Amino acid sequence: MMAIGWFLAPFKTKMIGPREIRYCAIDDFTDDIRSVGGAWDGTRIDDNTGIMLVRATQEILNKIKLGSDVAITSVEDPTPYWKSTKTSPISNKISNNRTIEDISKCLLDDKKWGELKALAESLAKESDQKGYIKIAKGDWAITAQLLVFLGKAGYGMDKISTGTFPTTGVLDTFDRADSVTTIGGNWTILKVFVGSTDYGISTNQAYNPDGGCYTSLYYNLSTYGADSEAYMTLGTVPGDVADSIDLHVRVTSPGGSFDSYDLCIDLDNPPEDWEIYEITDGTGAALAGGTTTQAIANGYKVGLEVIGNVITGYVNTGSAWAAVLSKSDATLTTAGYLGMYGTANTIWRYNDFGGGTVVAAGGVPIAIYKKYYDYRRAQ
């Protein structure tokens, strides 16, 4: 039997390579929460505090109440503490917070989780019989969770999907002459964390020619719609290093104080941890829910998509795309550029960078909260 608990929790910091990342103290209990089949979600309501909802056993909730190396406060009703907006202490930019209703919707209770699991099992059986089935997009925050659940069970988007990912083509194949000074005119440095070097080209792949430089770049030919996606092929993975592989969407204000959503694949201590960050004013904050483990290897493809408030990470291990993790956030809402980050390690290689404005999938919107036998698939 699972229980639900609301908490006020501070944010802590950790280093991913040269970058300082803020994360909610509830993440200190992610392993405990997931060990009992639980989950957590929430929103950052100001620069240092989050309202978080945890679904776990009462034993785990009691453990969280004791805090980690920082105090965590249990609350019966989060409403008095919720704020509709937060203000950046650096730029004074004002952004929206997720609502209590949205947090509650995305963290399913036992009944709704059971219905989602039953729906997934029903779809898996139908896929086994038919090979491929297309489902309606429905409430995307819930449908994305369904696709993650199915992906972890081995049912990628070649078997069950709302259409396809990605919906757009390759923007840069990197098929051009080798260079140790530039990746090409369609790319601009987004932010240099350490050093000052652009990427380069080696045997028709992007790479970092300077082992002491940590840089993000963005594709400068166009901004893309608020609903956007980015993806690339991992030509060579550098292995166990204290840094990450990253993709950016909704990039605005390029420079030291840029904003974006960021898929971060932490290379330290494989199998790799996947996380989604909200980057504001050049500083990243991990979205609620903790990390997900997904191994990567040479030749794999990775992708990031944002639709409305839902940000989803994808992997293609060689046969088909599958959803790996999905989180919600209301901070960044506008169109922007696409980008990528490469470590200071000179071994890595990226290939076939693509993306753009998401092409809407077909299907009649439905409420996925309904029991699976009420579910109507897109025709």
Secondary structure, 3 states (H helix, E strand, C coil): CCEEEEEEEEEEEEEECCEEEEEEHHHHHHHHHHHCCCEEEEEECCCCEEEEEEEECHHHHHHHHCCCCCCCEEECCCHHHCCCEEECCCCCCEEECCCHHHHHHHCCCHHHHHHHHHHHHHHHHHHHHHCCEECCCCCHHHHHHHHHHHHHCCCCCCCEECCCCCCCCEEECCCCCCECCCCCCCEEEEEEEECCCCCEEECCEEECCCCCCEEEEEEEEEEECCCEEEEEEEEECCCCCCCEEEEEEEEECCCCCCEEEEEEEECCCCCCEEEEEEEECCEEEECCCCCEECCCCCCCEEEEEEECCEEEEEEECCCCEEEEEEEECCCCCCCEEEEEEECCCCCCEEEEEEEEECCCCCCCCCCCCCCHHHCCCCC
